Amino acid sequence: MMKNEFKEGEVVRSKFNPTLNLVISRHIPPIYYCRKQNKPSCKEVAYFENELLSYNIKNINVVTSDNRLS
């Protein structure tokens, strides 16, 4: 059984917009449903685990530089 990397209520960031803080509202494998941290009443957005980054990554520019869309 695989362990989920992120838990409900945890703050994360998307690889596609790493400056935006998201809160995991629920997890229905393999999808994580997130809301903007500063706007909890906004619509949920769905992400796969590999599209999310831990909030506490120290150098976000290095991590995301290889993940830019062409």
Buried (B, 14 or more C-beta within 10 A) or exposed (E): EEEEEBEEEBBBBBBEEBEBBBBBBEBEEEEBBBBBBEEEEEEEBEBEBEBBBEBEBEEBEEBBEEEEEE
